[in-house]
Amino acid sequence: MPMPTQVPHTGIAKSAPSAPVVFVVDDDDLMRAALQRLLVHAGLTVEQYASGAEFLAQAKLDRPGCLLLDVSMPGMSGLEVQARLNQLRLGLPVVFLTGSSHIPIAVAAMREGAVDFIEKPFDNDDVVNRVRKAIARDDHKRSDEQDKQAVVERLNSLTPRECGVMELVVAGKTSKEIARALGVSPRTIEIHRVHLMEKMSVPTLAALVRMRLMVGESSSHPWSCEHRDAPKNFPKKPG
């Protein structure tokens, strides 16, 4: 069973959902206990698990924090745990614990997305510093993901025509070029630009471009106008 430990006398509720958690997964009871004492003393919340399978089955993996994971464990190895987390598309930062003979494995793990590895025996201050860096990395990533989701919500508020105009604006087209492409007047395009800038809450065209690129194809929140009416289907200006 997981053994959550909260630093006493902090004045912070133990169940605060936003508090980062350091998940310690190691089959060595003494190592888990030592890491827990160290990290709790540093003011961090810790949950410890004796195996990768136990961790995956019992831990609430959507919480912020990081994972201290032993490379070599009986049963499910650290690399297999990492692979499972990748399959689940969980962004929890992984810091591997490794003996000197397992360094090549740890290096391979970093190629698969691990943020760091710590060689045993380790320096206590070094462990705490690296864990804090991993937690900060997770916090930054979560904040970035929230920003991107907010952008998606604004994009979804655009009408099909505003969406199509925005894509052409972001592609570098002028109002006259967009008007010719859509068969409408430049004045109509300017009106749509004003509306989409208001809906996107951006003061400049550069800010609109940056916001649109945030949720491009390489983003974890990809978004496109494909589900809306394409610009070529927009009704042309009469006569």
C-alpha positions in Angstrom: 0.0 0.0 0.0 1.2 3.6 -0.6 2.5 5.4 2.4 1.8 9.1 2.0 3.8 11.3 4.2 3.1 15.0 4.7 5.5 17.4 6.4 4.0 18.2 9.9 3.3 21.7 11.2 3.3 23.4 7.8 -0.2 24.9 8.1 -1.1 23.4 4.8 -4.0 20.9 4.5 -2.7 17.4 3.9 -5.2 16.7 1.1 -4.4 19.9 -0.9 -4.8 18.6 -4.5 -2.3 21.1 -5.9 0.6 20.0 -3.6 3.3 18.1 -5.7 4.0 14.5 -4.7 7.3 12.7 -5.0 6.5 9.1 -5.9 9.3 6.8 -4.8 9.4 3.4 -6.4 12.1 1.0 -5.3 12.1 -2.7 -4.2 14.7 -1.9 -1.5 12.8 -1.2 1.8 15.8 0.6 3.3 16.3 2.8 0.2 12.6 3.8 0.2 12.7 4.6 3.9 15.9 6.7 3.5 14.5 8.6 0.5 11.3 9.3 2.3 13.1 10.7 5.4 15.3 12.8 3.2 12.5 14.3 1.1 10.1 14.8 4.0 12.8 16.6 5.9 13.2 18.9 2.8 9.5 19.8 3.0 8.2 17.5 0.3 5.2 15.2 0.2 6.2 11.5 -0.5 4.4 8.3 -1.5 6.4 5.2 -1.6 5.8 1.9 -3.5 7.7 -1.4 -3.4 7.2 -2.2 -7.1 6.3 -0.7 -10.4 3.1 -2.8 -10.7 2.0 -1.5 -7.3 2.7 2.1 -8.3 0.8 1.9 -11.5 -2.2 0.1 -9.9 -2.5 2.4 -6.8 -1.0 5.8 -7.4 -3.2 8.7 -8.7 -1.0 9.6 -11.6 -2.7 12.9 -12.6 -1.2 14.7 -9.6 1.7 17.1 -10.0 5.1 16.1 -8.8 7.8 13.7 -10.0 8.7 10.0 -9.9 11.9 8.6 -8.4 12.2 5.3 -10.0 14.7 2.5 -9.5 16.0 1.1 -12.8 16.5 -2.5 -11.8 13.6 -4.2 -9.9 12.3 -7.7 -9.8 9.1 -8.2 -11.9 8.4 -4.9 -13.7 11.6 -3.0 -14.3 11.9 0.7 -14.2 12.1 0.9 -18.0 8.9 -1.0 -18.3 7.2 1.4 -15.8 8.4 4.3 -17.9 7.2 2.7 -21.1 3.7 2.3 -19.5 3.6 5.9 -18.4 4.5 6.9 -22.0 1.8 4.7 -23.4 -0.7 6.5 -21.0 0.6 9.9 -22.2 1.4 11.0 -18.7 3.8 13.8 -18.4 5.0 13.0 -14.9 8.8 13.7 -14.8 10.9 10.5 -14.2 14.2 10.6 -12.3 15.9 7.2 -12.4 17.9 5.8 -9.5 20.7 3.6 -10.7 23.8 1.7 -9.7 27.0 2.3 -11.6 26.5 -0.9 -13.6 23.1 0.3 -14.9 24.2 3.8 -16.2 23.8 2.7 -19.9 20.3 1.7 -19.1 19.6 5.0 -17.4 21.0 6.9 -20.4 18.6 4.9 -22.7 15.8 5.8 -20.3 16.6 9.5 -20.8 16.3 9.1 -24.5 12.8 7.9 -23.9 11.9 11.0 -21.9 13.3 10.6 -18.4 14.5 14.0 -17.1 17.5 12.8 -15.0 19.2 9.9 -13.3 20.9 9.7 -10.0 23.7 7.2 -9.3 23.8 5.3 -6.1 25.2 6.0 -3.5 24.0 9.5 -3.8 24.6 12.9 -2.1 21.5 13.9 -0.1 21.5 17.6 -1.2 22.0 16.6 -4.8 18.9 14.4 -4.7 16.8 17.1 -3.2 18.0 19.6 -5.7 17.3 17.3 -8.7 13.9 16.4 -7.3 13.0 20.1 -6.9 14.1 20.8 -10.5 11.9 17.9 -11.7 8.9 19.3 -9.8 9.5 22.8 -11.2 9.6 21.3 -14.7 6.3 19.6 -14.1 4.8 22.8 -12.7 5.9 24.7 -15.8 4.6 22.1 -18.2 1.2 21.9 -16.5 0.9 25.7 -16.6 1.8 25.7 -20.2 -0.8 23.0 -20.9 -3.5 25.0 -19.1 -2.6 28.1 -21.3 -2.9 25.9 -24.4 -6.3 24.6 -23.4 -7.5 28.2 -22.8 -6.4 29.0 -26.3 -8.3 26.0 -27.7 -11.5 27.2 -25.9 -11.1 30.7 -27.5 -10.5 29.2 -30.9 -13.7 27.1 -30.6 -15.6 30.3 -30.0 -14.8 31.5 -33.5 -17.4 31.3 -36.3 -16.5 29.3 -39.4 -15.8 32.4 -41.3 -13.7 34.0 -38.5 -11.8 30.7 -38.3 -11.0 30.7 -42.0 -10.0 34.3 -42.0 -7.7 33.7 -39.0 -5.9 30.8 -40.8 -5.2 33.0 -43.8 -4.1 35.9 -41.6 -1.7 33.5 -39.7 -0.4 32.3 -43.1 0.7 35.9 -43.8 -2.0 37.0 -46.2 -3.1 40.6 -46.3 -6.7 41.7 -46.0 -6.8 42.3 -49.8 -5.4 38.9 -50.5 -7.9 37.2 -48.2 -10.7 39.2 -49.7 -9.8 38.1 -53.2 -9.5 34.5 -52.1 -12.9 34.5 -50.4 -14.7 36.8 -52.9 -15.6 39.4 -50.4 -14.6 43.0 -49.8 -11.5 44.0 -47.8 -13.8 45.9 -45.5 -15.6 42.6 -44.6 -12.3 41.0 -43.9 -11.3 43.8 -41.6 -14.5 43.4 -39.7 -13.9 39.7 -39.3 -10.3 40.4 -38.1 -11.6 42.8 -35.5 -14.0 40.2 -34.2 -11.6 37.3 -34.1 -9.0 39.5 -32.3 -11.6 40.4 -29.7 -12.6 36.8 -29.2 -9.0 35.7 -29.0 -8.2 38.5 -26.5 -5.1 39.5 -28.3 -3.9 43.1 -28.9 -1.7 42.5 -32.0 -1.4 40.3 -35.0 1.9 38.9 -33.7 0.1 37.8 -30.5 -2.6 36.1 -32.6 0.1 34.2 -34.6 1.9 33.1 -31.5 -1.4 31.9 -29.9 -2.3 30.0 -33.0 1.1 28.3 -33.2 0.7 27.2 -29.6 -1.9 24.7 -30.6 -0.4 23.6 -33.9 0.2 20.1 -35.1 3.2 19.7 -32.8 1.2 20.6 -29.8 -0.4 18.2 -27.3 -3.6 20.2 -27.9 -3.7 20.2 -31.7 -6.5 22.2 -33.3 -7.6 22.9 -36.8 -10.4 24.5 -38.7 -11.0 21.3 -40.7 -14.2 20.5 -38.8 -15.6 23.8 -39.8 -16.6 25.2 -43.2 -13.5 25.7 -45.4 -12.8 29.2 -46.7 -13.4 28.1 -50.2 -17.0 27.3 -49.3 -17.7 30.7 -47.9 -20.5 32.5 -49.9 -19.1 35.1 -52.3 -20.2 38.7 -52.2 -23.2 39.2 -54.6 -22.5 41.0 -57.9 
